Amino acid sequence: MKTRTIILWSILSLCLTASCSRPQTQAADEPLKAYCIDYNWSEGGAHGFARPGLWADASPADHVEWYAALGCNVIQSFAVSCNGYAWYKNGIIPAQPGLQHDFLTEQVRLARQKNMKVIGYFCVSANNKWEEDHPDLCYQTDGQQIPLTQQYLDYLCASIDDAIRKTDIDGIMLDWFYNPGGGRDPLPPLRWLACEEEMYRELTGEDFPGKENVTEEAALAFRRKAIGRAWNRIRETAKGAKPDCIIWLTAYEVESSEYEGNTLLKEVDWLMNEAGDIARTQAMHDLVGPQTKLITCLANWNGQNPAEVVPDAMSQGVGLYGFTKPVAGSMMPPVDSYLSASVDTLTGDALNIAILARAFNNLPLDYVKR
């Protein structure tokens, strides 16, 4: 094994040993150790999203046990996934067709018994059901294409309020918090649908000047105002439903020009660099408020080296998170299967899980369960 990896892991072991000496109840300054068996993505669904009802047989008890074995203190679960259907019953948003368990509600109840928090997912800019029901308020192209209109914010905030009150989740994760086509610079032109023209009047107090007369500067100012209005409404909703509700923002490009000038990054409780690279994670320190916890991400698609990202994050006090689509029905293989294989024999998400399992359980990198 390379000397650099051994040195980095030694640093990690010292950090983990210190954290493991604390009581079992989760301390406010305990490093975040989170994972998500991701129910958003599937082959063949609209926009690549999972069809409604896929994995509707998922067992909340099995999930909580898997996360506990991994060593998590946070479960990132789903309130409403990108297909637009909820993972709990009797809510204002229709549940996943055929949902066998009151999945999210039961996850919260069982996770509390193991001192784990449960965060429910919401995708701000993509929701297949909303797009199908309101074609005039969407761009009707692949993902990230819902303008942040008053009508959509009413719908989104009502679903956030409902999920918090019905399931008692500890917080919400906000994904794809962008205007259409946003999230990464350079930002593409807006289409200026009729609903966006109305937004322009609401946000600027001026008549819409016509598509050909909107400058790049005016379009960027519009984007920022739209983000700011949406954030204020979401924050008021979540904290109104539960004052200590955690709001977790995940962003691929945390320094996107859309976020500049907004209070979003200063006020959010947790902020994650979804790209996972060390440089962007370190840059987040200068963007956030004093209460914000920082998180970095490991997933096969972002191509990060977990043997470097994990110890660096732990030494910096940055939380760790990973996610992947289930590969064993609605589940992942047992955690023991990742611990009983040498990390040198694994690749992709299996490698990420294997290293996180060792880190979260305060085990050395070369540990192999016999």
C-alpha positions as CSV (number, residue, x, y, z in Angstrom):
1,M,0.0,0.0,0.0
2,K,1.3,3.5,-0.9
3,T,3.0,5.4,1.9
4,R,0.8,8.5,1.3
5,T,-2.3,6.4,2.0
6,I,-0.9,4.9,5.1
7,I,0.0,8.3,6.5
8,L,-3.4,9.7,5.7
9,W,-5.2,6.8,7.3
10,S,-3.1,7.2,10.4
11,I,-4.4,10.7,10.7
12,L,-7.9,9.4,10.3
13,S,-7.4,6.8,13.0
14,L,-6.4,9.5,15.5
15,C,-9.5,11.5,14.6
16,L,-11.8,8.6,14.9
17,T,-10.4,7.4,18.1
18,A,-11.1,10.8,19.7
19,S,-14.7,10.8,18.4
20,C,-15.3,7.2,19.5
21,S,-14.4,8.1,23.1
22,R,-17.6,10.2,23.4
23,P,-20.9,8.9,24.8
24,Q,-23.1,6.9,22.4
25,T,-25.7,9.7,22.2
26,Q,-24.8,11.8,19.2
27,A,-22.8,14.9,20.3
28,A,-23.3,18.2,18.5
29,D,-19.7,18.2,17.3
30,E,-19.5,14.5,16.4
31,P,-18.4,14.0,12.8
32,L,-21.2,13.3,10.4
33,K,-21.2,9.7,9.1
34,A,-24.0,9.4,6.6
35,Y,-25.0,7.1,3.7
36,C,-27.9,6.7,1.3
37,I,-29.2,3.7,-0.5
38,D,-30.4,5.8,-3.4
39,Y,-34.0,5.4,-4.7
40,N,-33.8,8.1,-7.3
41,W,-32.2,6.5,-10.3
42,S,-33.1,3.5,-12.4
43,E,-32.6,2.3,-15.9
44,G,-35.6,3.0,-18.2
45,G,-37.5,5.5,-16.1
46,A,-38.5,9.0,-17.3
47,H,-35.4,11.2,-17.2
48,G,-33.6,8.2,-15.9
49,F,-35.5,8.4,-12.6
50,A,-36.9,5.3,-10.9
51,R,-40.4,4.5,-12.0
52,P,-43.1,5.1,-9.3
53,G,-43.4,2.1,-7.1
54,L,-39.9,0.6,-7.7
55,W,-38.6,-0.7,-4.4
56,A,-42.0,-0.2,-2.8
57,D,-41.4,-3.4,-0.9
58,A,-38.4,-1.9,1.0
59,S,-38.2,-2.8,4.6
60,P,-37.4,0.1,7.0
61,A,-36.2,-2.3,9.6
62,D,-33.7,-3.9,7.2
63,H,-32.5,-0.5,6.1
64,V,-31.9,0.8,9.6
65,E,-29.9,-2.3,10.5
66,W,-27.8,-2.0,7.4
67,Y,-27.0,1.7,8.2
68,A,-26.2,0.8,11.8
69,A,-23.8,-1.9,10.7
70,L,-22.1,0.6,8.4
71,G,-21.5,2.8,11.5
72,C,-23.7,5.7,10.4
73,N,-25.1,8.3,12.7
74,V,-27.2,9.9,9.9
75,I,-29.4,8.1,7.4
76,Q,-30.2,10.1,4.3
77,S,-33.6,8.7,3.3
78,F,-36.4,10.0,1.0
79,A,-39.4,12.1,1.7
80,V,-40.3,12.7,-2.0
81,S,-38.0,11.3,-4.6
82,C,-37.4,12.7,-8.1
83,N,-40.3,10.7,-9.6
84,G,-42.6,12.9,-7.5
85,Y,-44.0,10.3,-5.1
86,A,-43.6,10.1,-1.4
87,W,-42.0,7.4,0.8
88,Y,-44.5,7.7,3.7
89,K,-48.2,7.1,3.8
90,N,-51.3,9.3,4.3
91,G,-49.5,12.5,3.2
92,I,-50.7,15.2,0.8
93,I,-48.2,13.8,-1.8
94,P,-49.3,10.4,-3.2
95,A,-47.2,7.6,-1.8
96,Q,-45.1,5.3,-4.1
97,P,-47.6,3.0,-5.7
98,G,-47.7,-0.3,-3.7
99,L,-45.7,1.1,-0.8
100,Q,-45.8,-1.8,1.7
101,H,-44.5,0.0,4.8
102,D,-44.9,3.5,6.1
103,F,-41.3,3.6,5.1
104,L,-39.9,7.0,6.2
105,T,-42.0,7.1,9.4
106,E,-40.8,3.7,10.5
107,Q,-37.2,4.5,9.6
108,V,-37.3,7.5,11.9
109,R,-38.8,5.5,14.8
110,L,-36.3,2.7,14.5
111,A,-33.3,5.0,13.9
112,R,-34.0,6.9,17.1
113,Q,-33.6,3.7,19.0
114,K,-30.0,3.6,17.6
115,N,-29.2,7.3,18.1
116,M,-29.2,7.9,14.4
117,K,-30.8,11.0,12.7
118,V,-32.9,10.6,9.5
119,I,-32.9,13.2,6.8
120,G,-35.7,13.2,4.2
121,Y,-34.8,14.0,0.6
122,F,-36.5,16.6,-1.6
123,C,-35.3,17.5,-5.2
124,V,-36.0,21.2,-5.7
125,S,-35.7,21.4,-9.5
126,A,-36.9,18.0,-10.7
127,N,-40.2,16.3,-10.0
128,N,-41.7,14.1,-12.7
129,K,-45.2,14.2,-11.3
130,W,-45.2,18.0,-11.1
131,E,-43.9,18.2,-14.6
132,E,-46.6,15.8,-15.9
133,D,-49.3,17.7,-14.0
134,H,-48.1,21.2,-14.9
135,P,-46.5,21.1,-18.4
136,D,-47.0,24.9,-18.8
137,L,-44.8,25.6,-15.7
138,C,-41.8,23.4,-16.8
139,Y,-39.2,23.2,-19.5
140,Q,-40.2,19.6,-20.3
141,T,-36.6,18.4,-20.8
142,D,-34.3,16.2,-18.8
143,G,-34.1,17.2,-15.1
144,Q,-33.4,20.5,-13.3
145,Q,-36.0,22.2,-15.4
146,I,-38.7,23.6,-13.0
147,P,-38.8,27.4,-12.7
148,L,-39.2,28.4,-9.0
149,T,-42.6,29.9,-9.5
150,Q,-45.0,30.8,-6.6
151,Q,-47.2,27.9,-7.7
152,Y,-44.3,25.4,-7.5
153,L,-43.0,26.9,-4.2
154,D,-46.5,26.5,-2.7
155,Y,-46.5,22.8,-3.7
156,L,-42.9,22.2,-2.6
157,C,-43.3,23.9,0.8
158,A,-46.6,22.2,1.5
159,S,-44.9,18.8,0.9
160,I,-42.0,19.7,3.1
161,D,-44.3,20.8,5.9
162,D,-46.4,17.7,5.6
163,A,-43.4,15.3,5.6
164,I,-41.8,16.9,8.7
165,R,-45.1,16.9,10.7
166,K,-46.2,13.4,9.6
167,T,-42.9,11.5,9.9
168,D,-41.0,13.6,12.5
169,I,-37.8,13.5,10.3
170,D,-34.8,15.2,11.8
171,G,-34.2,17.3,8.7
172,I,-34.5,17.7,5.0
173,M,-31.9,17.4,2.2
174,L,-32.3,19.9,-0.7
175,D,-30.9,18.6,-4.0
176,W,-30.7,20.5,-7.3
177,F,-31.5,23.8,-5.7
178,Y,-31.2,25.7,-9.0
179,N,-33.1,27.6,-11.7
180,P,-33.5,25.7,-15.0
181,G,-30.2,24.6,-16.3
182,G,-28.3,26.0,-13.3
183,G,-25.9,24.4,-10.8
184,R,-22.8,24.8,-12.9
185,D,-21.3,27.8,-14.5
186,P,-21.5,29.0,-17.2
187,L,-25.2,29.2,-16.9
188,P,-27.3,28.5,-20.0
189,P,-29.9,31.1,-21.3
190,L,-33.3,30.9,-19.7
191,R,-36.2,30.2,-22.0
192,W,-38.5,32.9,-20.5
193,L,-41.7,30.9,-20.4
194,A,-44.8,32.8,-19.6
195,C,-44.5,31.8,-15.9
196,E,-40.9,33.1,-15.8
197,E,-42.1,36.4,-17.3
198,E,-44.5,36.6,-14.4
199,M,-41.7,35.8,-12.0
200,Y,-39.7,38.6,-13.4
201,R,-42.4,41.1,-12.6
202,E,-42.8,39.7,-9.1
203,L,-39.1,39.6,-8.3
204,T,-38.0,42.9,-9.9
205,G,-41.1,45.0,-9.7
206,E,-40.7,45.9,-13.3
207,D,-42.5,44.8,-16.5
208,F,-40.8,42.0,-18.5
209,P,-38.8,43.8,-21.2
210,G,-39.0,41.0,-23.8
211,K,-36.7,38.1,-24.3
212,E,-34.4,40.0,-26.7
213,N,-33.9,42.8,-24.2
214,V,-32.9,40.7,-21.1
215,T,-29.2,41.2,-20.6
216,E,-26.9,38.5,-19.1
217,E,-26.6,40.7,-16.0
218,A,-30.4,41.0,-15.7
219,A,-30.8,37.3,-16.2
220,L,-28.3,36.5,-13.5
221,A,-29.9,39.0,-11.1
222,F,-33.2,37.3,-11.8
223,R,-31.8,33.9,-11.1
224,R,-30.3,35.1,-7.7
225,K,-33.6,36.6,-6.7
226,A,-35.5,33.4,-7.5
227,I,-33.0,31.4,-5.4
228,G,-33.3,33.9,-2.6
229,R,-37.1,33.8,-2.6
230,A,-37.2,30.0,-2.7
231,W,-34.7,29.7,0.1
232,N,-36.6,32.1,2.4
233,R,-39.9,30.2,1.9
234,I,-38.3,26.8,2.3
235,R,-36.4,27.9,5.5
236,E,-39.5,29.4,7.0
237,T,-41.6,26.3,6.2
238,A,-39.1,23.8,7.6
239,K,-38.2,25.8,10.8
240,G,-41.9,26.6,11.3
241,A,-42.9,22.9,11.2
242,K,-39.9,22.0,13.5
243,P,-37.7,24.7,14.9
244,D,-34.6,22.4,15.1
245,C,-35.2,20.9,11.6
246,I,-31.8,20.4,9.9
247,I,-31.6,21.8,6.4
248,W,-29.0,20.1,4.3
249,L,-28.0,21.5,1.0
250,T,-26.1,19.5,-1.5
251,A,-24.5,21.3,-4.5
252,Y,-22.1,20.2,-7.2
253,E,-20.7,23.6,-7.6
254,V,-20.9,25.4,-4.3
255,E,-19.4,28.6,-5.8
256,S,-22.0,28.8,-8.6
257,S,-22.7,32.5,-9.5
258,E,-26.5,31.7,-8.8
259,Y,-25.8,31.6,-5.1
260,E,-23.8,34.8,-4.8
261,G,-25.4,37.5,-2.8
262,N,-27.9,35.2,-1.2
263,T,-28.1,34.2,2.5
264,L,-28.6,30.5,1.5
265,L,-25.0,29.3,2.1
266,K,-24.7,31.4,5.3
267,E,-27.9,30.1,6.8
268,V,-28.1,26.5,5.8
269,D,-27.4,24.0,8.6
270,W,-25.4,21.5,6.6
271,L,-23.6,22.1,3.2
272,M,-22.2,19.3,1.1
273,N,-19.8,19.4,-1.8
274,E,-21.3,16.7,-4.0
275,A,-18.4,16.7,-6.4
276,G,-16.4,15.3,-3.4
277,D,-13.0,16.9,-4.3
278,I,-10.8,18.2,-1.5
279,A,-10.3,21.6,-3.0
280,R,-14.0,22.5,-3.3
281,T,-14.7,21.1,0.1
282,Q,-12.0,23.3,1.7
283,A,-13.3,26.3,-0.2
284,M,-16.7,25.9,1.5
285,H,-15.2,27.1,4.8
286,D,-15.2,30.7,3.5
287,L,-18.8,30.5,2.2
288,V,-20.8,29.4,5.2
289,G,-22.1,30.7,8.6
290,P,-20.6,29.7,11.9
291,Q,-23.3,27.1,12.6
292,T,-22.9,25.3,9.2
293,K,-21.5,21.8,9.2
294,L,-19.6,20.8,6.1
295,I,-19.9,17.5,4.3
296,T,-18.1,15.8,1.4
297,C,-19.4,13.1,-0.9
298,L,-18.2,9.7,-2.1
299,A,-19.9,8.1,-5.1
300,N,-18.7,6.2,-8.1
301,W,-19.8,8.9,-10.5
302,N,-17.7,11.7,-9.0
303,G,-14.5,9.7,-9.3
304,Q,-12.9,10.6,-5.9
305,N,-10.2,8.5,-4.2
306,P,-11.8,7.5,-0.8
307,A,-8.4,6.6,0.7
308,E,-7.5,10.3,0.3
309,V,-10.9,12.0,0.7
310,V,-11.9,10.2,3.9
311,P,-8.8,11.0,6.1
312,D,-8.6,14.6,4.8
313,A,-12.3,15.2,5.7
314,M,-11.9,13.7,9.1
315,S,-8.8,15.7,9.9
316,Q,-10.6,18.9,8.8
317,G,-13.8,18.1,10.8
318,V,-15.8,17.6,7.6
319,G,-18.6,15.1,7.5
320,L,-18.6,12.1,5.2
321,Y,-21.5,10.8,3.0
322,G,-21.9,8.3,0.2
323,F,-24.7,7.0,-1.9
324,T,-25.4,4.4,-4.5
325,K,-28.4,2.7,-6.2
326,P,-29.4,-0.6,-4.5
327,V,-27.9,-3.7,-6.1
328,A,-29.6,-6.5,-4.0
329,G,-33.3,-5.9,-4.5
330,S,-34.1,-2.8,-2.6
331,M,-31.0,-3.2,-0.4
332,M,-27.2,-3.4,-0.6
333,P,-25.2,-6.5,0.3
334,P,-24.5,-7.0,4.0
335,V,-21.9,-4.7,5.4
336,D,-19.9,-7.7,6.5
337,S,-19.3,-8.5,2.8
338,Y,-17.4,-5.2,2.4
339,L,-15.5,-5.8,5.6
340,S,-14.5,-9.3,4.8
341,A,-12.8,-8.2,1.5
342,S,-9.5,-6.3,1.3
343,V,-10.1,-2.8,0.0
344,D,-7.3,-3.4,-2.6
345,T,-9.7,-5.9,-4.3
346,L,-12.6,-3.5,-4.6
347,T,-13.5,-0.7,-7.0
348,G,-16.3,1.9,-7.5
349,D,-19.1,2.2,-4.9
350,A,-18.0,-1.1,-3.3
351,L,-14.6,0.4,-2.5
352,N,-16.3,3.6,-1.2
353,I,-18.6,1.6,1.1
354,A,-15.7,-0.6,2.3
355,I,-13.6,2.3,3.3
356,L,-16.5,4.2,4.9
357,A,-17.4,1.1,6.9
358,R,-13.9,0.9,8.3
359,A,-13.8,4.7,9.0
360,F,-17.2,4.8,10.5
361,N,-16.5,1.8,12.8
362,N,-13.0,3.0,13.7
363,L,-11.2,0.1,12.0
364,P,-7.8,0.2,10.2
365,L,-7.8,0.5,6.4
366,D,-6.2,-3.0,6.1
367,Y,-8.8,-4.6,8.4
368,V,-10.3,-7.8,6.9
369,K,-13.0,-9.6,8.8
370,R,-12.3,-13.3,9.1
